[in-house]
Amino acid sequence: MMKLLFFDMNTIRTKEALHEAFQKKLELPAYYGKNLDAFYDVLSEGAINAMLVFENCECADGEMSEYLDRLKEIGKRLEREGLPLSFKFFR
């Protein structure tokens, strides 16, 4: 069964906070490196079946906005690989 996980970018204001939310909500292993490369690596293992919904993306500014753009690309890449993952981004 696919998990539906929400990430409110109105309250998640830093990369560190985003990775903490990933680790908690996705139940990522303790060795998770808390960066986008590590995020891709752990999700590409295929063990996680989830839809990740990012809300209030307009609240992200500057560096965080660019980080979300990189995250969108990673999401598209993971989806193209046929993994049981889906990424949705809403303003």
Residue pairs with C-beta under 8 A, 6 or more apart in sequence:
1 49
2 49
2 50
2 51
2 84
2 86
3 48
3 49
3 50
3 51
4 50
4 51
4 53
5 25
5 26
5 50
5 51
5 52
5 53
6 53
6 55
7 18
7 21
7 25
7 52
7 53
7 54
7 55
8 55
8 56
9 54
9 55
9 56
9 57
9 59
9 60
9 64
9 68
10 55
10 56
10 59
12 18
12 21
13 59
13 60
13 64
14 64
15 35
15 63
15 64
15 67
16 34
18 67
19 32
19 34
19 35
19 39
20 34
22 28
22 32
22 39
23 32
23 34
26 43
26 48
26 50
28 42
29 42
32 38
32 39
32 42
33 41
36 67
36 70
36 71
36 74
39 71
39 74
40 74
40 77
40 78
42 48
43 78
43 83
43 85
44 78
44 81
44 83
46 83
46 84
48 84
48 85
49 84
49 85
50 84
50 85
50 86
51 85
51 86
51 87
51 88
52 75
52 85
52 86
52 87
52 88
53 88
53 90
54 68
54 71
54 87
54 88
54 89
54 90
55 90
56 90
56 91
57 68
57 89
57 90
57 91
58 91
60 67
60 68
68 89
71 87
72 87
72 89
75 85
75 87
76 87
78 85
78 87
79 85
79 86
79 87
